[in-house]
Amino acid sequence: MFNVHGIENFMKEVKLAECGLSYAVVSIMGPQSSGKSTLLNHLFGTNFREMDAFRGRSQTTKGIWLARCAGIEPCTLVMDLEGTDGRERGEDDTAFEKQSALFALAVSDIVLINMWCHDIGREQAANKPLLKTVFQVMMRLFSPRKTTLMFVIRDKTRTPLENLEPVLREDIQKIWDSVPKPQAHKETPLSEFFNVQVTALSSYEEKEELFKEQVASLRQRFHQSIAPGGLAGDRRAVVPASGFSFSAQQIWKVIKENKDLDLPAHKVMVATVRCEEIANEKFAYFASNEEWCQIEEDVQTVTVPGFGKKLSLIIGSCLSEYDAEAIYFDEGVRSAKREQLEAKLLQLVQPAYQLMLGHIRSGTLDKFKEAFDKVLSGGEGFAVAAHGCTKAFMTQFDEECADAVIEQANWDTSRVRDKLRRDIDAHVAAVRATKLSELTALYEGKLNEGLSGPVEALLDGASNETWPAIRVLLLRETESAILGLSSALSGFDMDEQTKDKMLASLENYARGVVEAKAREEAGRVLIRMKDRFATLFSHDSDSMPRVWTGKEDIRAITKTARSSSLKLLSVMAAIRLDDYTDNIENTLSAALVDNVKSAVTNRSITTVDPLASSTWEEVPPSKTLITPVQCKNLWRQFKMETEYSVTQAIAAQEANKRNNNWLPPPWAIVAMVVLGFNEFMTLLRNPLYLGVIFVAFLLSKALWVQLDIAGEFRHGIVPGMLSLATKLLPTVMNLLRKLAEEGAKPAATDTRGNPPPESKSFRNGVNTSSAVSSSASSEITLENGTEEYSSSSKQD
């Protein structure tokens, strides 16, 4: 049973894995109780168990034991094999002998064969079965390596070694020749498989000191045994020290299964397993590396500075450690496993690399947007800014990608770069469209501001020069806007066709503004006509409100106002932005003004109505604002709505005439003088009547003012009568009370003498003395509910 745990512990204790290929394996075979362990202990400083001669000769070493030589470089391992021809194993001796011999030849660089001096030259020597076994198992090794066989002659007699060695070699050759060989090795000499060395040692029991001296001399031959010319033979199939344990396990397993041992295939198999183990160890080490874990965590959210260098160092360190541990294994296997390890490491870090590229791309895009907006805000041309920023930030992206590149990987960043370029181009296109839209909106706003108000004012003051003035205004504003937009577009590096298209669009917009404003004003033409008529009809040439005194010619004023309104209608009937002539004004005048006169004089003549149409002559339908039929309807409605103002003016004029002519006719005056002569004379003879009449006049005047009779009748006769009926009695009572109170007061001016006599005169039939009385009674008021009237204020 192979002690796996023991050999693993042994390798760790002696640090065998650090040796690489710088180690050698020495094993010893020989008959039982021939002093093999004693020789190894003295030769290599080991501590194998030795036989106690006082207890008899018996088996001491069972199985195969392993130890490290003390004080010999390079590291040398010694295997002490169980002796052959032992009675303890019995019938199983031959099987284990062959297995252990094959194991020793497969593992060892040097095989010591311990033999007695007296067996040399003997046909039935004890070492002959051992040699046959060695040569037989050698044939089971597929492509075996050349092993050093050192025959150690024990208990040498007086016969010189020079005489013993030829005999020994002859015996070895005979044994080699007698061993059956495969067809491929029928004629192969012994020297192709073995490097035979012969040495002799004196008896340990009889000549111990000499034995020790000879052993010390032999020990020197094991120093640097693997160097060129050293004891170790062919090193082609040697397994690296780190794979020694696994190699030994697999060799013993094959041997126990009684299979032929293919050492080259075994070497590849050991290399495959060990390189796989080393690669897995390095991958696990990388996966748990704190620096890598921190990078992997950080790259989820932010850009990691020095990403590529850091990961390249970590991956390079893992691969270097793999190379250092697997350097002595089969090159093909080692390289293949290294590539697999590298691929696994890169596969592990690729998601982080892609995230890093994504952060670089998004960060570069954000920086580009910020810088691009800043440059544009600084006044630099759009095309220059776009080209400069794009070039600068694509270069920056390439530099940051180069910083993120992992040396061991050959990943292509073109797809991410192309996506960044597409994003930048899309942003530039979006900003370009926005800027162009802003520029267009800016100049459209200027056109709208520069055209809407003036066009409205020009249309409001419609005259023969309205549309020529609008055309001049449109041309001036359009040229100014086109010049400004053309200058602004020069920084966008656009083709002439696109530029001309935008300028033409702006020009069309300007015309559209004028046309839209004209259509808007056309929709309010009736209001404009009425306003114009009201302005001209109700105000004089000095813009003062007219007072219809009876001297004004209402017919002429009405005609002038309607002609001006008709002029407004003719101006608003069509859009005249193109310089062409039309006959709209004459048509309207003939149909709506002249036609009325002719219709009055010639009622019997039937004429064709020129307004019975939906289009104007020489005017395209698209430029028509008000059709002839609509003009006729508007004029009819206009006349109906302005007729009232004319009627009111006439009525006011007549009323004014009546008010100014307040005297009765002359015949009435003559009749009054003739018929009223007697009454007039009666008044002259009796002045008391005059006093009564004067008092009655004062009372009537006071009641007129206090009751506000004129104001009460403003709402109608019936409401006025009802209101006066309710106020008359309280007003009369209040007036009498005031008069009584005034009469009860003592005269305040009695001590100052009599007042001067009243001067009486008549002005326009009114006694001026009433003004004094009126002034004296100016404080007489009537309080009825919440109303208060002042006679003096009402007189004003």
SULBEL-V176902 format. One record per helix or strand of 3 or more residues. SS is the DSSP state (2 for helix, 1 for strand). FROM is the first residue (numbers start at 1). LEN is the number of residues. If there is no record, write none. Layout:
{{SS FROM LEN} {SS FROM LEN}}
//
This chain:
{{2 4 11} {2 16 4} {1 23 9} {2 36 9} {2 53 3} {1 64 5} {1 75 7} {2 90 18} {1 110 7} {2 117 3} {2 128 11} {1 147 8} {2 161 18} {2 183 3} {2 190 3} {1 194 7} {2 208 13} {2 241 16} {2 263 25} {2 290 9} {2 307 20} {2 331 47} {2 382 23} {2 414 47} {2 466 27} {2 496 28} {2 525 14} {2 554 19} {2 584 18} {2 621 3} {2 628 33} {2 666 10} {2 677 9} {2 688 20} {2 709 7} {2 717 28} {2 750 3} {2 769 8} {1 781 4} {1 787 4} {2 791 5}}
//
